[in-house]
Each structure stands twice: as C-alpha cells, then as structure tokens.
Amino acid sequence: MQNKVLRFIGLATRSRNLISGYNTCIHYINKKNRIKLLIIAEDASENTKEKFIQLASSNQIKVIIWGSKEDLSHAMGMENRSVVGIINDNFASAIIAELEK
C-alpha cells in the first residue's frame, strides 16, 4: 500500500499535479482554491498540522495525515517536505482509495 501511494505521489509530481511546501500550499488553499487533497506528514510539527487542518476544513479540502517527511520528500525528489497538495481529482481519488484499503 505505502509503495503504491508513494508511486502516485511521484507520478503527480512529474505530471505537475502536485504542489509542496508550507507557503506554496497556503497560497494554493487561500488564493487559488485548487487543492483537492492535502497530505501532511505524520512527523510534521503540531502547529503545521493544526494550521493546515483548519485551513483545509474551512475550504472543504480532504486532509490525510500519512507517511513521514522523508518518504514524501523522496517520492517527489525533493528535500524536507511535510505538506503536499494534490491538484488533480484523479490522483486525489486514487490516493484516497489506496489509503482506505
């Protein structure tokens, strides 16, 4: 299951259907309202989790707390990412379906 979710994250990154990073995700939530699914790393700080959960709930965005910063970052080919936003409905649905198995 974990490998499949990480592969979806990698595919979403390569197809430019994923955004990552604290400030970028906040911008996409507040200004562009394009995020379909928000993934927060389990080892993200409590302040980060609380802020994004509150922002997502006020904008009707599904939030999943899953994985580690290292796993998410490695799947995207980046470093030190604790927040990931999926902006494509199909990728969001596939990731949610896989995590609900």
Helices and strands as residue ranges (DSSP letters): H 2-14, E 18-20, H 22-27, I 28-32, E 37-40, H 46-58, E 62-65, H 69-76, E 83-86, H 89-99
